[in-house]
C-alpha cells in the first residue's frame, strides 16, 4: 500500500444516542469510560443500521468498500460491526499511535512539544507526524503499540517512511479509543482528548476535516481523528473518534475506500451520509440512552 501522505489524513469521533441530540462545541469533556476489558460481541444487533450505511455508500458507485465498528464504552459492548476485522490504510488515524508511543516513552510532553503534538492531533499536522515518526523509530511505533494494545489487524507500512500507509481495521481503531478512554491515566487521557475535541474545521493543510461524524451528528460532543488520501488506486476516507451522546460514550470507526476516480467531494458526502444513516438507524431502537 502506498498512501500519498502529502494528501492530509484525519480521524474523527462520532457519537450516537437513542434520542440522538448532539453538542458539537466540545471542550473540557471528561472522556473517561469504564470498559477496561474487550467489549462483548453482539452479532447482528443493528442490521438496519449497517444496511442503511452501506446503501449510502453504494449509491455513489465506483466499488465502495465499508468497514464499521461502534462500541458502547459504558455497556462495554459492540453495538454495530461490519467487516470490522478487515484492515485498510489508516491515513492520519495512525497519529493516535504516534502520540501514544511518545507518551509511553517520555510521558506527557510539555511546552513547545506539547503544542506540537496537540497540533498533530487536532489540526492533523503532517510535519509534526513525520518528525515524530522518524524520531521514535517509524514502523517500530506501530509494532510496539499493536503488541501493547492487542491490535490484531494493524501493520506498519511496506515503505518505512510512508506512515499514512499503516494498515488498521475498524475493530483496532475502536480498541485504541477504548484504551484512551478506559485505561490511560487521567493526565494522559486528557492531553489526547483535549486535542481531539478541539479539531478545527480546517486542518493544517486547509482540508475541511469536519466530514463524517462532526457533520452527521450536529450538536454532539466529540473527540475526532479523521483520515483521507489515496492508496494503490483507492480513495481512502476514514472518520473515527469518541462521541458522547446523552449519558453514554461511544468509540466509532467508519472507514471506507473507493476507486480513486471518485473525487473527494463525492467521497466525503457519501461517508457523511453513511455515518448519518448509521445514527438514524440506531436512534429509534431504544437501546442507546
N, C-alpha and C positions, 0 to 999 in steps of 0.2 A: 504494500500500500504506500502510495506516495501522495501525502496530503500537501497541498500548497499552503504552507503555514503563513505565507505572506498575505493570504486572504484570512482575515481575522476569524477566530472561532470562539464561541462563547458557550456558557452553560446556564440554564435557567432553573428557577424553582417554581413549582406550581402547586396550587392548593385546591382542595375540594371539600365541600361541605354538603350536608343534606339540604340545607336551605341556601346554599352557596351565596353568601354575601361576603365579598372580599374587600380588603382595605389596603390599597397598594402603596401608600406612602409609608413604607416600613422605616423603622428607626427605633433602636433600643429594645427590640423584641427578645424575650427570653426563649431561645430555641431548644432549651433542654427537654429531652424526652427520655422515657424510661425503658425503651426497647433495647436491652443490652444483650439479648440472645437473638439467634436467627429467627426472623418472623415466620409464623405458621403459614403454610401454603393453603389457599382456599380455592380449589380448582373450579374454574368456570363460574365464579361468584357473580360477575357482571358481564355476561356475554353481549348484552346490548351495547354496553359502553365500547367494547372492542369493535363490534360490527360498525357502529357509527363512526368511530375514529378511522377505521380502515376505509370506509366509504368516502370520507372527506379527502383522504389521500388519493384513492383510486380515481376520483373524479378529475384529477389532474393528469392522469396518464403517465407515459414515459417510464414505465416499470418502477413504480414506487415501492419501497420496502420500509416496513414499520416495525419498531420494537417498543414495547411499553412495559413499565412496571410502576405501580403505585402502591406504597406501603403505608399503612396506618401505624404511626410510631407510638401511639397511645395503646392501641389494642395489640400491637406487635404482630400484625397480620398483613399478608399480601391482599390488597383489595382488587387489583387488576393486573393481569400479566398476559402478555402476548409476545411470543418469540423472545422472551427476555434473556435467554441464555445465548443469544447469537451476537458475537462481537462485531463491531464496526468501528471505523475511525472516530476517535473521541473529539478531535479538534481541541478547542480550548478547555474542554472539561478536564483534561489532564492537568491543568493548572492547579486543581484541587490537590492532586498527589504531590506536585512540586511544593506547595505551601505546607502540606502535612509533613513532608520529608524534612524540610528546612526546620520546622518546629521540633521534630523528633531529635534532630542532630544538635541544635543550638538554642532551643527554647523560643518563646515568643520574641520576635525581633522588636527593636525599639528605634527611636529617632528616624533617620532617613531611610533605613532599611525597612522599618515598619511601614512607612509611607509607600515605598516602592512595592512591597508585597501586596498591600491593600489595593494599590492601583492595578496590579496584575490581576487581582481577583475581581474588582468592581468594574474597571474600565477595560479589562481584558488586554492589558498592555503586553504585546508580544516581545518587546525589547527586554523587559524585566524577566519574562519567562525564559527567553533564550540565554540570558546571563546566568540565571539560577540553574537552568538545565545543565549548562556546562560546568558550573561551579560544584554542583552536587553529584556529578558523575553520569549524567544523561540517562541511558537505559537502566542503570543500576537503581535509579529512583523508583522506576516502575516495578522492578523486581523486588525491591525491599518492601514497598507499600503493598504490593499484591500478596506477598507472603505474610506480612503482618496482619492484613485485613481479611485474608482468606478470599481474595478475588480470583475466581476460577477462570474467568474468560478475559483477563487483562494481560496484554503482552506488549513489550517495547516495540518501537518502530524497526522495520528492517534496516533502514538507514539511520544510524545513531543520532544524527543532527536534526532529524525531522520529528520533533516531539509531538506535533499535532497528529501524526500517523499512529500514535499509540492506540491500540485496539482495546475497546471496552464494551461490555454488554450493559443493557439497561439494568439487569439484576445487580451487576457490580457497582453501577453508579448509585443505585439506592442504598447499597451496602456502605458506600463511602459517606453518604449523608446520615445514615443511621449511626455510624461511628462518630461523626462530628456531633450529632445531637445527643447521643446517649453515653458515649464513652470518654470523650475528651474532658480534661479538667476545665473548670469554668473559664479561666483566663484564655485558654487556647480556643475553646469554642466561641467565645465572644469575639476574639480577634478575627476569626474567619467569618463568622456570620455577620458581623457589623459591615465587613467589606461587601459580602454578597447581597445584603439587603439594601445597600446604597448604590447598587449598579445604575449608572446614569443611562438615559435613553440612548445617547450616542457613545459608542465605545471609543477607545483611544484612536482607532483608525477612521472614525466617523460613521461606522456602520450602525444602523438602528438595531440595538440588541433587545428591544422590548417586543419581540415576537413571541409566539407560543404562550407560555404561562402568563407573563405580565399583561398581554393584550387579551388573552382568552378569559382571564379572571380579574376583571377590573375591580378594584376596591379591596383585594386581599392583601394580607401580609405575606411577603415572600422574601426569599434569600436565594438568588439565582446564579447559575453559571451556564452561559449559552455556548454553542459551538456551530461554526459553519465553515465551509471550504469545499474542495474537490479532492477526490482520491480515486485513482485508477478508472477514470472516466465516469465517476459517480459524483453527483452533487450531494454534499453532506450537510445536514441541518439537525441540530440537537437542542432541545430545551429541557433543562433539568433544574432541580433545586428542592428546597424546603418550602412548604406552604402551610400557613396557619389559617384554617377555616373554622370559624367559631372557636370552640374549645379544643379542637383536635389539630395535631400536626402530622403532615404527610411528607414523605420523600417521594418525589416524582421524577421519572425519566421518560421522555418521549423522544425517540431517536429515529431518524429517517434518512434514506438516500434515494436519489432518482438518477436516471441518465443525465449526464451533465449538459444536455441540450436544454434542460429546464432552467429558466432564468431564476435568479434569487427572489425577485418579487413574487413570482408564481409559487415558488417553493415555500417562502415564509408565510404566504397566505394559506397554503394548503396545510402546513404544520399547525398554524394557529387555529384553523378550522377544526383540525383533528383533535387538538387539545380541548377546544371548546365543546366539541361533540362528546368527548370523554366526560367533561364536567357535567354537561346536561343530562347524560345518561345516568350518572351516579346520583344526581341531585334528588331524583324522585324515589329512590329506593328506601329511604328512611334508615339506611344502615350507617350513615355518617351523621354525627351530631356535633 
